[in-house]
Amino acid sequence: YPSGQFTKISPDQQQRLVIPASVIQGQLLSSWFHHYPENFKLVKIVFQPGGLFHLLGQLPTTYFSNAVVDAEDVLGRETYQILQQLMDTQQYDHMIRTTETFLLTRFQKLRLRIEPIDRLSVFGEKLSGPLSLDDLVHQSCLSVRQFERKFKQRNGVSPKLFLRIARFNRAFALKQRKTTLDWLAVALSCGYGDYQHMVKDFKQFAGLTPPDLLEAQARAPEKLLGLR
């Protein structure tokens, strides 16, 4: 966040956090409300599953799950220097180049060891159907115990919870793409046993029922302003 002060509020946990100027945030497990000043500037980097784990030299990402951690505490002085560069520019393309250079430079210094678990099909953008844990264990070429440990290190959550989050995201994305589908059809298409089973995940991860989340998304500022 190169300019402005931000706060995050968790209605479930009744927490209010003042966000540091640069943060690392892992997998979200519940809904948060973001409060921004009238004028603000931010740069957000979204990693593919396992990407943050490798960028941080294989530091377990469980430390960052549903948490906000000051990036300078993890990455050191280098983060402050990048933040200063972002604060000194008003050009978005320059901000992107600055962050890309930082990431590429850091990755080039790493000794990456890519294993089969880093290439699971569940991480593919075109994945549409449900996957079982047995499928993923087989793809990883690991024992069940090794798979669960390494998966959690890389993604911050257990494989079972990750699949639930992925299915929740898939269900909401399907409804946004195919608005004429009723919610029961969405639930069954994404592997839920029934509508109420899907509602449980929506309430846990978004804090709202499926129809309420769809309505909230339609009223989001970035949607009303045509930014997304």
mmCIF file of the C-alpha atoms, coordinates in Angstrom:
data_MODEL
# 
_entry.id   MODEL 
# 
loop_
_atom_site.group_PDB 
_atom_site.id 
_atom_site.type_symbol 
_atom_site.label_atom_id 
_atom_site.label_alt_id 
_atom_site.label_comp_id 
_atom_site.label_asym_id 
_atom_site.label_entity_id 
_atom_site.label_seq_id 
_atom_site.pdbx_PDB_ins_code 
_atom_site.Cartn_x 
_atom_site.Cartn_y 
_atom_site.Cartn_z 
_atom_site.occupancy 
_atom_site.B_iso_or_equiv 
_atom_site.pdbx_formal_charge 
_atom_site.auth_seq_id 
_atom_site.auth_comp_id 
_atom_site.auth_asym_id 
_atom_site.auth_atom_id 
_atom_site.pdbx_PDB_model_num 
ATOM 1   C CA . TYR A 1 1   ? 0.000   0.000   0.000   1.00 0.00 ? 1   TYR A CA 1 
ATOM 2   C CA . PRO A 1 2   ? 2.208   2.863   -1.226  1.00 0.00 ? 2   PRO A CA 1 
ATOM 3   C CA . SER A 1 3   ? -0.211  5.540   0.028   1.00 0.00 ? 3   SER A CA 1 
ATOM 4   C CA . GLY A 1 4   ? -3.014  5.846   2.561   1.00 0.00 ? 4   GLY A CA 1 
ATOM 5   C CA . GLN A 1 5   ? -3.816  3.929   5.730   1.00 0.00 ? 5   GLN A CA 1 
ATOM 6   C CA . PHE A 1 6   ? -6.014  0.859   5.543   1.00 0.00 ? 6   PHE A CA 1 
ATOM 7   C CA . THR A 1 7   ? -7.978  -1.180  8.033   1.00 0.00 ? 7   THR A CA 1 
ATOM 8   C CA . LYS A 1 8   ? -9.492  -4.643  7.857   1.00 0.00 ? 8   LYS A CA 1 
ATOM 9   C CA . ILE A 1 9   ? -12.444 -5.752  9.923   1.00 0.00 ? 9   ILE A CA 1 
ATOM 10  C CA . SER A 1 10  ? -13.436 -9.343  10.610  1.00 0.00 ? 10  SER A CA 1 
ATOM 11  C CA . PRO A 1 11  ? -17.096 -9.492  11.674  1.00 0.00 ? 11  PRO A CA 1 
ATOM 12  C CA . ASP A 1 12  ? -16.758 -13.140 12.710  1.00 0.00 ? 12  ASP A CA 1 
ATOM 13  C CA . GLN A 1 13  ? -13.679 -12.676 14.891  1.00 0.00 ? 13  GLN A CA 1 
ATOM 14  C CA . GLN A 1 14  ? -14.597 -9.099  15.921  1.00 0.00 ? 14  GLN A CA 1 
ATOM 15  C CA . GLN A 1 15  ? -11.125 -7.916  14.954  1.00 0.00 ? 15  GLN A CA 1 
ATOM 16  C CA . ARG A 1 16  ? -10.040 -4.567  13.565  1.00 0.00 ? 16  ARG A CA 1 
ATOM 17  C CA . LEU A 1 17  ? -6.538  -4.441  12.103  1.00 0.00 ? 17  LEU A CA 1 
ATOM 18  C CA . VAL A 1 18  ? -4.511  -1.484  10.887  1.00 0.00 ? 18  VAL A CA 1 
ATOM 19  C CA . ILE A 1 19  ? -2.668  -2.810  7.845   1.00 0.00 ? 19  ILE A CA 1 
ATOM 20  C CA . PRO A 1 20  ? 1.115   -2.235  7.520   1.00 0.00 ? 20  PRO A CA 1 
ATOM 21  C CA . ALA A 1 21  ? 2.384   -0.466  4.408   1.00 0.00 ? 21  ALA A CA 1 
ATOM 22  C CA . SER A 1 22  ? 3.492   -3.801  2.911   1.00 0.00 ? 22  SER A CA 1 
ATOM 23  C CA . VAL A 1 23  ? 1.967   -7.120  3.890   1.00 0.00 ? 23  VAL A CA 1 
ATOM 24  C CA . ILE A 1 24  ? 2.057   -10.836 3.213   1.00 0.00 ? 24  ILE A CA 1 
ATOM 25  C CA . GLN A 1 25  ? -1.305  -12.533 3.461   1.00 0.00 ? 25  GLN A CA 1 
ATOM 26  C CA . GLY A 1 26  ? -1.938  -16.230 3.074   1.00 0.00 ? 26  GLY A CA 1 
ATOM 27  C CA . GLN A 1 27  ? -5.086  -18.180 2.302   1.00 0.00 ? 27  GLN A CA 1 
ATOM 28  C CA . LEU A 1 28  ? -8.183  -16.419 3.618   1.00 0.00 ? 28  LEU A CA 1 
ATOM 29  C CA . LEU A 1 29  ? -10.514 -18.629 5.630   1.00 0.00 ? 29  LEU A CA 1 
ATOM 30  C CA . SER A 1 30  ? -13.258 -16.118 6.431   1.00 0.00 ? 30  SER A CA 1 
ATOM 31  C CA . SER A 1 31  ? -14.624 -12.814 5.167   1.00 0.00 ? 31  SER A CA 1 
ATOM 32  C CA . TRP A 1 32  ? -13.007 -9.454  5.917   1.00 0.00 ? 32  TRP A CA 1 
ATOM 33  C CA . PHE A 1 33  ? -14.216 -5.925  5.216   1.00 0.00 ? 33  PHE A CA 1 
ATOM 34  C CA . HIS A 1 34  ? -11.609 -3.504  3.840   1.00 0.00 ? 34  HIS A CA 1 
ATOM 35  C CA . HIS A 1 35  ? -11.818 0.193   4.699   1.00 0.00 ? 35  HIS A CA 1 
ATOM 36  C CA . TYR A 1 36  ? -9.886  2.508   2.353   1.00 0.00 ? 36  TYR A CA 1 
ATOM 37  C CA . PRO A 1 37  ? -9.266  6.265   2.554   1.00 0.00 ? 37  PRO A CA 1 
ATOM 38  C CA . GLU A 1 38  ? -10.805 8.535   -0.076  1.00 0.00 ? 38  GLU A CA 1 
ATOM 39  C CA . ASN A 1 39  ? -7.571  8.574   -2.078  1.00 0.00 ? 39  ASN A CA 1 
ATOM 40  C CA . PHE A 1 40  ? -5.352  5.531   -2.038  1.00 0.00 ? 40  PHE A CA 1 
ATOM 41  C CA . LYS A 1 41  ? -2.920  3.502   -4.080  1.00 0.00 ? 41  LYS A CA 1 
ATOM 42  C CA . LEU A 1 42  ? -2.185  -0.197  -3.810  1.00 0.00 ? 42  LEU A CA 1 
ATOM 43  C CA . VAL A 1 43  ? -0.328  -2.929  -5.637  1.00 0.00 ? 43  VAL A CA 1 
ATOM 44  C CA . LYS A 1 44  ? -1.432  -6.532  -5.156  1.00 0.00 ? 44  LYS A CA 1 
ATOM 45  C CA . ILE A 1 45  ? 0.527   -9.623  -6.167  1.00 0.00 ? 45  ILE A CA 1 
ATOM 46  C CA . VAL A 1 46  ? -1.472  -12.860 -6.351  1.00 0.00 ? 46  VAL A CA 1 
ATOM 47  C CA . PHE A 1 47  ? 0.547   -16.080 -6.419  1.00 0.00 ? 47  PHE A CA 1 
ATOM 48  C CA . GLN A 1 48  ? -0.370  -19.421 -7.882  1.00 0.00 ? 48  GLN A CA 1 
ATOM 49  C CA . PRO A 1 49  ? -0.699  -22.148 -5.206  1.00 0.00 ? 49  PRO A CA 1 
ATOM 50  C CA . GLY A 1 50  ? 2.756   -22.895 -3.815  1.00 0.00 ? 50  GLY A CA 1 
ATOM 51  C CA . GLY A 1 51  ? 4.317   -19.793 -5.392  1.00 0.00 ? 51  GLY A CA 1 
ATOM 52  C CA . LEU A 1 52  ? 4.707   -17.873 -2.131  1.00 0.00 ? 52  LEU A CA 1 
ATOM 53  C CA . PHE A 1 53  ? 6.207   -20.959 -0.468  1.00 0.00 ? 53  PHE A CA 1 
ATOM 54  C CA . HIS A 1 54  ? 9.000   -21.071 -3.057  1.00 0.00 ? 54  HIS A CA 1 
ATOM 55  C CA . LEU A 1 55  ? 9.506   -17.288 -3.137  1.00 0.00 ? 55  LEU A CA 1 
ATOM 56  C CA . LEU A 1 56  ? 10.119  -17.291 0.616   1.00 0.00 ? 56  LEU A CA 1 
ATOM 57  C CA . GLY A 1 57  ? 12.713  -20.047 0.397   1.00 0.00 ? 57  GLY A CA 1 
ATOM 58  C CA . GLN A 1 58  ? 10.269  -22.810 1.378   1.00 0.00 ? 58  GLN A CA 1 
ATOM 59  C CA . LEU A 1 59  ? 9.031   -21.057 4.509   1.00 0.00 ? 59  LEU A CA 1 
ATOM 60  C CA . PRO A 1 60  ? 5.767   -22.836 5.476   1.00 0.00 ? 60  PRO A CA 1 
ATOM 61  C CA . THR A 1 61  ? 2.829   -20.663 4.457   1.00 0.00 ? 61  THR A CA 1 
ATOM 62  C CA . THR A 1 62  ? 0.790   -21.846 7.443   1.00 0.00 ? 62  THR A CA 1 
ATOM 63  C CA . TYR A 1 63  ? 2.244   -18.793 9.218   1.00 0.00 ? 63  TYR A CA 1 
ATOM 64  C CA . PHE A 1 64  ? 0.229   -16.541 6.913   1.00 0.00 ? 64  PHE A CA 1 
ATOM 65  C CA . SER A 1 65  ? -3.142  -18.329 6.715   1.00 0.00 ? 65  SER A CA 1 
ATOM 66  C CA . ASN A 1 66  ? -6.002  -15.938 7.515   1.00 0.00 ? 66  ASN A CA 1 
ATOM 67  C CA . ALA A 1 67  ? -3.406  -13.501 8.857   1.00 0.00 ? 67  ALA A CA 1 
ATOM 68  C CA . VAL A 1 68  ? -1.788  -10.207 7.916   1.00 0.00 ? 68  VAL A CA 1 
ATOM 69  C CA . VAL A 1 69  ? 1.989   -10.157 8.407   1.00 0.00 ? 69  VAL A CA 1 
ATOM 70  C CA . ASP A 1 70  ? 4.291   -7.179  7.880   1.00 0.00 ? 70  ASP A CA 1 
ATOM 71  C CA . ALA A 1 71  ? 6.296   -8.069  4.760   1.00 0.00 ? 71  ALA A CA 1 
ATOM 72  C CA . GLU A 1 72  ? 9.371   -6.267  6.075   1.00 0.00 ? 72  GLU A CA 1 
ATOM 73  C CA . ASP A 1 73  ? 9.510   -8.703  9.012   1.00 0.00 ? 73  ASP A CA 1 
ATOM 74  C CA . VAL A 1 74  ? 9.766   -11.567 6.522   1.00 0.00 ? 74  VAL A CA 1 
ATOM 75  C CA . LEU A 1 75  ? 11.649  -10.156 3.540   1.00 0.00 ? 75  LEU A CA 1 
ATOM 76  C CA . GLY A 1 76  ? 13.738  -7.541  5.334   1.00 0.00 ? 76  GLY A CA 1 
ATOM 77  C CA . ARG A 1 77  ? 14.963  -4.133  4.183   1.00 0.00 ? 77  ARG A CA 1 
ATOM 78  C CA . GLU A 1 78  ? 14.432  -5.025  0.530   1.00 0.00 ? 78  GLU A CA 1 
ATOM 79  C CA . THR A 1 79  ? 10.680  -4.646  1.005   1.00 0.00 ? 79  THR A CA 1 
ATOM 80  C CA . TYR A 1 80  ? 11.087  -1.095  2.303   1.00 0.00 ? 80  TYR A CA 1 
ATOM 81  C CA . GLN A 1 81  ? 13.177  -0.149  -0.729  1.00 0.00 ? 81  GLN A CA 1 
ATOM 82  C CA . ILE A 1 82  ? 10.547  -1.491  -3.140  1.00 0.00 ? 82  ILE A CA 1 
ATOM 83  C CA . LEU A 1 83  ? 7.825   0.361   -1.236  1.00 0.00 ? 83  LEU A CA 1 
ATOM 84  C CA . GLN A 1 84  ? 9.749   3.631   -1.561  1.00 0.00 ? 84  GLN A CA 1 
ATOM 85  C CA . GLN A 1 85  ? 10.039  3.141   -5.322  1.00 0.00 ? 85  GLN A CA 1 
ATOM 86  C CA . LEU A 1 86  ? 6.286   2.542   -5.570  1.00 0.00 ? 86  LEU A CA 1 
ATOM 87  C CA . MET A 1 87  ? 5.566   5.637   -3.484  1.00 0.00 ? 87  MET A CA 1 
ATOM 88  C CA . ASP A 1 88  ? 7.706   7.764   -5.800  1.00 0.00 ? 88  ASP A CA 1 
ATOM 89  C CA . THR A 1 89  ? 5.751   6.962   -8.968  1.00 0.00 ? 89  THR A CA 1 
ATOM 90  C CA . GLN A 1 90  ? 2.230   7.668   -10.164 1.00 0.00 ? 90  GLN A CA 1 
ATOM 91  C CA . GLN A 1 91  ? 2.508   5.512   -13.289 1.00 0.00 ? 91  GLN A CA 1 
ATOM 92  C CA . TYR A 1 92  ? 0.788   2.147   -12.973 1.00 0.00 ? 92  TYR A CA 1 
ATOM 93  C CA . ASP A 1 93  ? 2.904   0.500   -15.662 1.00 0.00 ? 93  ASP A CA 1 
ATOM 94  C CA . HIS A 1 94  ? 6.038   1.536   -13.769 1.00 0.00 ? 94  HIS A CA 1 
ATOM 95  C CA . MET A 1 95  ? 4.619   0.037   -10.566 1.00 0.00 ? 95  MET A CA 1 
ATOM 96  C CA . ILE A 1 96  ? 4.054   -3.251  -12.374 1.00 0.00 ? 96  ILE A CA 1 
ATOM 97  C CA . ARG A 1 97  ? 7.575   -3.255  -13.818 1.00 0.00 ? 97  ARG A CA 1 
ATOM 98  C CA . THR A 1 98  ? 9.025   -2.497  -10.385 1.00 0.00 ? 98  THR A CA 1 
ATOM 99  C CA . THR A 1 99  ? 7.222   -5.397  -8.724  1.00 0.00 ? 99  THR A CA 1 
ATOM 100 C CA . GLU A 1 100 ? 7.984   -7.776  -11.607 1.00 0.00 ? 100 GLU A CA 1 
ATOM 101 C CA . THR A 1 101 ? 11.690  -6.918  -11.428 1.00 0.00 ? 101 THR A CA 1 
ATOM 102 C CA . PHE A 1 102 ? 11.672  -7.530  -7.676  1.00 0.00 ? 102 PHE A CA 1 
ATOM 103 C CA . LEU A 1 103 ? 9.993   -10.930 -8.051  1.00 0.00 ? 103 LEU A CA 1 
ATOM 104 C CA . LEU A 1 104 ? 12.144  -12.105 -10.963 1.00 0.00 ? 104 LEU A CA 1 
ATOM 105 C CA . THR A 1 105 ? 15.345  -11.036 -9.212  1.00 0.00 ? 105 THR A CA 1 
ATOM 106 C CA . ARG A 1 106 ? 14.341  -12.878 -6.070  1.00 0.00 ? 106 ARG A CA 1 
ATOM 107 C CA . PHE A 1 107 ? 13.352  -16.049 -7.932  1.00 0.00 ? 107 PHE A CA 1 
ATOM 108 C CA . GLN A 1 108 ? 16.624  -16.047 -9.867  1.00 0.00 ? 108 GLN A CA 1 
ATOM 109 C CA . LYS A 1 109 ? 18.512  -16.174 -6.570  1.00 0.00 ? 109 LYS A CA 1 
ATOM 110 C CA . LEU A 1 110 ? 16.578  -19.231 -5.392  1.00 0.00 ? 110 LEU A CA 1 
ATOM 111 C CA . ARG A 1 111 ? 17.496  -22.864 -5.833  1.00 0.00 ? 111 ARG A CA 1 
ATOM 112 C CA . LEU A 1 112 ? 14.090  -24.113 -6.836  1.00 0.00 ? 112 LEU A CA 1 
ATOM 113 C CA . ARG A 1 113 ? 13.305  -27.762 -6.350  1.00 0.00 ? 113 ARG A CA 1 
ATOM 114 C CA . ILE A 1 114 ? 10.039  -28.501 -8.132  1.00 0.00 ? 114 ILE A CA 1 
ATOM 115 C CA . GLU A 1 115 ? 8.357   -31.767 -7.139  1.00 0.00 ? 115 GLU A CA 1 
ATOM 116 C CA . PRO A 1 116 ? 5.294   -33.558 -8.566  1.00 0.00 ? 116 PRO A CA 1 
ATOM 117 C CA . ILE A 1 117 ? 3.200   -32.052 -5.752  1.00 0.00 ? 117 ILE A CA 1 
ATOM 118 C CA . ASP A 1 118 ? 3.897   -28.611 -7.246  1.00 0.00 ? 118 ASP A CA 1 
ATOM 119 C CA . ARG A 1 119 ? 2.204   -29.637 -10.499 1.00 0.00 ? 119 ARG A CA 1 
ATOM 120 C CA . LEU A 1 120 ? -1.090  -31.051 -9.226  1.00 0.00 ? 120 LEU A CA 1 
ATOM 121 C CA . SER A 1 121 ? -4.006  -30.770 -11.643 1.00 0.00 ? 121 SER A CA 1 
ATOM 122 C CA . VAL A 1 122 ? -6.070  -29.060 -8.926  1.00 0.00 ? 122 VAL A CA 1 
ATOM 123 C CA . PHE A 1 123 ? -3.864  -26.005 -9.537  1.00 0.00 ? 123 PHE A CA 1 
ATOM 124 C CA . GLY A 1 124 ? -4.793  -25.816 -13.223 1.00 0.00 ? 124 GLY A CA 1 
ATOM 125 C CA . GLU A 1 125 ? -6.832  -22.812 -14.315 1.00 0.00 ? 125 GLU A CA 1 
ATOM 126 C CA . LYS A 1 126 ? -9.065  -24.954 -16.550 1.00 0.00 ? 126 LYS A CA 1 
ATOM 127 C CA . LEU A 1 127 ? -10.024 -27.453 -13.860 1.00 0.00 ? 127 LEU A CA 1 
ATOM 128 C CA . SER A 1 128 ? -13.803 -27.810 -13.921 1.00 0.00 ? 128 SER A CA 1 
ATOM 129 C CA . GLY A 1 129 ? -14.707 -31.095 -12.272 1.00 0.00 ? 129 GLY A CA 1 
ATOM 130 C CA . PRO A 1 130 ? -14.222 -32.262 -8.683  1.00 0.00 ? 130 PRO A CA 1 
ATOM 131 C CA . LEU A 1 131 ? -11.080 -34.100 -7.578  1.00 0.00 ? 131 LEU A CA 1 
ATOM 132 C CA . SER A 1 132 ? -10.679 -36.535 -4.710  1.00 0.00 ? 132 SER A CA 1 
ATOM 133 C CA . LEU A 1 133 ? -7.823  -36.605 -2.212  1.00 0.00 ? 133 LEU A CA 1 
ATOM 134 C CA . ASP A 1 134 ? -6.853  -40.021 -3.584  1.00 0.00 ? 134 ASP A CA 1 
ATOM 135 C CA . ASP A 1 135 ? -6.394  -38.448 -7.038  1.00 0.00 ? 135 ASP A CA 1 
ATOM 136 C CA . LEU A 1 136 ? -4.069  -35.796 -5.631  1.00 0.00 ? 136 LEU A CA 1 
ATOM 137 C CA . VAL A 1 137 ? -2.055  -38.228 -3.517  1.00 0.00 ? 137 VAL A CA 1 
ATOM 138 C CA . HIS A 1 138 ? -1.524  -40.390 -6.604  1.00 0.00 ? 138 HIS A CA 1 
ATOM 139 C CA . GLN A 1 139 ? -0.381  -37.393 -8.664  1.00 0.00 ? 139 GLN A CA 1 
ATOM 140 C CA . SER A 1 140 ? 2.068   -36.300 -5.953  1.00 0.00 ? 140 SER A CA 1 
ATOM 141 C CA . CYS A 1 141 ? 3.919   -39.667 -5.854  1.00 0.00 ? 141 CYS A CA 1 
ATOM 142 C CA . LEU A 1 142 ? 3.938   -39.425 -2.043  1.00 0.00 ? 142 LEU A CA 1 
ATOM 143 C CA . SER A 1 143 ? 2.446   -41.329 0.856   1.00 0.00 ? 143 SER A CA 1 
ATOM 144 C CA . VAL A 1 144 ? -0.748  -39.873 2.330   1.00 0.00 ? 144 VAL A CA 1 
ATOM 145 C CA . ARG A 1 145 ? 1.070   -38.490 5.367   1.00 0.00 ? 145 ARG A CA 1 
ATOM 146 C CA . GLN A 1 146 ? 3.879   -36.940 3.310   1.00 0.00 ? 146 GLN A CA 1 
ATOM 147 C CA . PHE A 1 147 ? 1.359   -35.461 0.891   1.00 0.00 ? 147 PHE A CA 1 
ATOM 148 C CA . GLU A 1 148 ? -0.708  -33.805 3.621   1.00 0.00 ? 148 GLU A CA 1 
ATOM 149 C CA . ARG A 1 149 ? 2.391   -32.339 5.301   1.00 0.00 ? 149 ARG A CA 1 
ATOM 150 C CA . LYS A 1 150 ? 3.939   -30.967 2.105   1.00 0.00 ? 150 LYS A CA 1 
ATOM 151 C CA . PHE A 1 151 ? 0.622   -29.684 0.773   1.00 0.00 ? 151 PHE A CA 1 
ATOM 152 C CA . LYS A 1 152 ? -0.040  -27.714 3.957   1.00 0.00 ? 152 LYS A CA 1 
ATOM 153 C CA . GLN A 1 153 ? 3.479   -26.263 3.934   1.00 0.00 ? 153 GLN A CA 1 
ATOM 154 C CA . ARG A 1 154 ? 2.964   -25.004 0.386   1.00 0.00 ? 154 ARG A CA 1 
ATOM 155 C CA . ASN A 1 155 ? -0.622  -23.775 0.606   1.00 0.00 ? 155 ASN A CA 1 
ATOM 156 C CA . GLY A 1 156 ? -1.211  -22.941 4.258   1.00 0.00 ? 156 GLY A CA 1 
ATOM 157 C CA . VAL A 1 157 ? -4.234  -25.216 4.647   1.00 0.00 ? 157 VAL A CA 1 
ATOM 158 C CA . SER A 1 158 ? -4.949  -28.931 4.558   1.00 0.00 ? 158 SER A CA 1 
ATOM 159 C CA . PRO A 1 159 ? -5.764  -30.577 1.198   1.00 0.00 ? 159 PRO A CA 1 
ATOM 160 C CA . LYS A 1 160 ? -9.340  -31.197 2.320   1.00 0.00 ? 160 LYS A CA 1 
ATOM 161 C CA . LEU A 1 161 ? -9.918  -27.551 3.223   1.00 0.00 ? 161 LEU A CA 1 
ATOM 162 C CA . PHE A 1 162 ? -8.200  -26.393 0.022   1.00 0.00 ? 162 PHE A CA 1 
ATOM 163 C CA . LEU A 1 163 ? -10.595 -28.512 -2.060  1.00 0.00 ? 163 LEU A CA 1 
ATOM 164 C CA . ARG A 1 164 ? -13.562 -27.022 -0.191  1.00 0.00 ? 164 ARG A CA 1 
ATOM 165 C CA . ILE A 1 165 ? -12.339 -23.485 -0.895  1.00 0.00 ? 165 ILE A CA 1 
ATOM 166 C CA . ALA A 1 166 ? -11.684 -24.346 -4.551  1.00 0.00 ? 166 ALA A CA 1 
ATOM 167 C CA . ARG A 1 167 ? -15.191 -25.797 -4.902  1.00 0.00 ? 167 ARG A CA 1 
ATOM 168 C CA . PHE A 1 168 ? -16.730 -22.713 -3.272  1.00 0.00 ? 168 PHE A CA 1 
ATOM 169 C CA . ASN A 1 169 ? -14.854 -20.459 -5.712  1.00 0.00 ? 169 ASN A CA 1 
ATOM 170 C CA . ARG A 1 170 ? -15.851 -22.663 -8.642  1.00 0.00 ? 170 ARG A CA 1 
ATOM 171 C CA . ALA A 1 171 ? -19.530 -22.530 -7.645  1.00 0.00 ? 171 ALA A CA 1 
ATOM 172 C CA . PHE A 1 172 ? -19.608 -18.757 -7.364  1.00 0.00 ? 172 PHE A CA 1 
ATOM 173 C CA . ALA A 1 173 ? -17.701 -18.301 -10.631 1.00 0.00 ? 173 ALA A CA 1 
ATOM 174 C CA . LEU A 1 174 ? -20.147 -20.643 -12.395 1.00 0.00 ? 174 LEU A CA 1 
ATOM 175 C CA . LYS A 1 175 ? -23.142 -18.632 -11.191 1.00 0.00 ? 175 LYS A CA 1 
ATOM 176 C CA . GLN A 1 176 ? -21.502 -15.397 -12.336 1.00 0.00 ? 176 GLN A CA 1 
ATOM 177 C CA . ARG A 1 177 ? -20.858 -16.859 -15.796 1.00 0.00 ? 177 ARG A CA 1 
ATOM 178 C CA . LYS A 1 178 ? -24.230 -18.575 -16.193 1.00 0.00 ? 178 LYS A CA 1 
ATOM 179 C CA . THR A 1 179 ? -26.718 -16.326 -14.447 1.00 0.00 ? 179 THR A CA 1 
ATOM 180 C CA . THR A 1 180 ? -29.727 -18.327 -15.653 1.00 0.00 ? 180 THR A CA 1 
ATOM 181 C CA . LEU A 1 181 ? -28.661 -21.412 -13.679 1.00 0.00 ? 181 LEU A CA 1 
ATOM 182 C CA . ASP A 1 182 ? -30.529 -21.791 -10.403 1.00 0.00 ? 182 ASP A CA 1 
ATOM 183 C CA . TRP A 1 183 ? -28.468 -22.311 -7.256  1.00 0.00 ? 183 TRP A CA 1 
ATOM 184 C CA . LEU A 1 184 ? -29.391 -25.993 -6.928  1.00 0.00 ? 184 LEU A CA 1 
ATOM 185 C CA . ALA A 1 185 ? -28.046 -26.660 -10.423 1.00 0.00 ? 185 ALA A CA 1 
ATOM 186 C CA . VAL A 1 186 ? -24.861 -24.780 -9.499  1.00 0.00 ? 186 VAL A CA 1 
ATOM 187 C CA . ALA A 1 187 ? -24.470 -26.871 -6.347  1.00 0.00 ? 187 ALA A CA 1 
ATOM 188 C CA . LEU A 1 188 ? -24.917 -30.186 -8.136  1.00 0.00 ? 188 LEU A CA 1 
ATOM 189 C CA . SER A 1 189 ? -22.628 -29.145 -11.022 1.00 0.00 ? 189 SER A CA 1 
ATOM 190 C CA . CYS A 1 190 ? -19.825 -28.432 -8.561  1.00 0.00 ? 190 CYS A CA 1 
ATOM 191 C CA . GLY A 1 191 ? -20.137 -31.686 -6.643  1.00 0.00 ? 191 GLY A CA 1 
ATOM 192 C CA . TYR A 1 192 ? -22.223 -30.610 -3.652  1.00 0.00 ? 192 TYR A CA 1 
ATOM 193 C CA . GLY A 1 193 ? -24.723 -33.149 -2.368  1.00 0.00 ? 193 GLY A CA 1 
ATOM 194 C CA . ASP A 1 194 ? -27.462 -30.528 -2.089  1.00 0.00 ? 194 ASP A CA 1 
ATOM 195 C CA . TYR A 1 195 ? -28.053 -26.773 -1.879  1.00 0.00 ? 195 TYR A CA 1 
ATOM 196 C CA . GLN A 1 196 ? -27.704 -26.559 1.914   1.00 0.00 ? 196 GLN A CA 1 
ATOM 197 C CA . HIS A 1 197 ? -24.301 -28.217 1.741   1.00 0.00 ? 197 HIS A CA 1 
ATOM 198 C CA . MET A 1 198 ? -23.175 -25.390 -0.556  1.00 0.00 ? 198 MET A CA 1 
ATOM 199 C CA . VAL A 1 199 ? -24.752 -22.733 1.674   1.00 0.00 ? 199 VAL A CA 1 
ATOM 200 C CA . LYS A 1 200 ? -22.605 -23.953 4.574   1.00 0.00 ? 200 LYS A CA 1 
ATOM 201 C CA . ASP A 1 201 ? -19.411 -23.264 2.610   1.00 0.00 ? 201 ASP A CA 1 
ATOM 202 C CA . PHE A 1 202 ? -20.624 -19.855 1.431   1.00 0.00 ? 202 PHE A CA 1 
ATOM 203 C CA . LYS A 1 203 ? -21.413 -18.800 4.993   1.00 0.00 ? 203 LYS A CA 1 
ATOM 204 C CA . GLN A 1 204 ? -18.051 -20.023 6.263   1.00 0.00 ? 204 GLN A CA 1 
ATOM 205 C CA . PHE A 1 205 ? -15.854 -18.515 3.557   1.00 0.00 ? 205 PHE A CA 1 
ATOM 206 C CA . ALA A 1 206 ? -17.857 -15.419 2.559   1.00 0.00 ? 206 ALA A CA 1 
ATOM 207 C CA . GLY A 1 207 ? -20.088 -14.819 5.571   1.00 0.00 ? 207 GLY A CA 1 
ATOM 208 C CA . LEU A 1 208 ? -23.161 -14.684 3.311   1.00 0.00 ? 208 LEU A CA 1 
ATOM 209 C CA . THR A 1 209 ? -25.645 -17.001 1.634   1.00 0.00 ? 209 THR A CA 1 
ATOM 210 C CA . PRO A 1 210 ? -25.156 -17.554 -2.132  1.00 0.00 ? 210 PRO A CA 1 
ATOM 211 C CA . PRO A 1 211 ? -27.873 -15.032 -3.208  1.00 0.00 ? 211 PRO A CA 1 
ATOM 212 C CA . ASP A 1 212 ? -26.635 -12.437 -0.708  1.00 0.00 ? 212 ASP A CA 1 
ATOM 213 C CA . LEU A 1 213 ? -23.040 -12.784 -1.905  1.00 0.00 ? 213 LEU A CA 1 
ATOM 214 C CA . LEU A 1 214 ? -24.136 -12.371 -5.528  1.00 0.00 ? 214 LEU A CA 1 
ATOM 215 C CA . GLU A 1 215 ? -26.056 -9.213  -4.610  1.00 0.00 ? 215 GLU A CA 1 
ATOM 216 C CA . ALA A 1 216 ? -23.128 -7.830  -2.588  1.00 0.00 ? 216 ALA A CA 1 
ATOM 217 C CA . GLN A 1 217 ? -20.785 -8.486  -5.504  1.00 0.00 ? 217 GLN A CA 1 
ATOM 218 C CA . ALA A 1 218 ? -23.088 -6.582  -7.862  1.00 0.00 ? 218 ALA A CA 1 
ATOM 219 C CA . ARG A 1 219 ? -23.004 -3.574  -5.506  1.00 0.00 ? 219 ARG A CA 1 
ATOM 220 C CA . ALA A 1 220 ? -19.224 -3.633  -4.974  1.00 0.00 ? 220 ALA A CA 1 
ATOM 221 C CA . PRO A 1 221 ? -17.559 -0.249  -5.725  1.00 0.00 ? 221 PRO A CA 1 
ATOM 222 C CA . GLU A 1 222 ? -15.218 -1.721  -8.342  1.00 0.00 ? 222 GLU A CA 1 
ATOM 223 C CA . LYS A 1 223 ? -18.233 -3.256  -10.105 1.00 0.00 ? 223 LYS A CA 1 
ATOM 224 C CA . LEU A 1 224 ? -20.245 -0.036  -10.060 1.00 0.00 ? 224 LEU A CA 1 
ATOM 225 C CA . LEU A 1 225 ? -17.252 1.917   -11.375 1.00 0.00 ? 225 LEU A CA 1 
ATOM 226 C CA . GLY A 1 226 ? -16.669 -0.587  -14.169 1.00 0.00 ? 226 GLY A CA 1 
ATOM 227 C CA . LEU A 1 227 ? -13.232 -1.573  -12.877 1.00 0.00 ? 227 LEU A CA 1 
ATOM 228 C CA . ARG A 1 228 ? -14.029 -5.298  -12.863 1.00 0.00 ? 228 ARG A CA 1 
# 
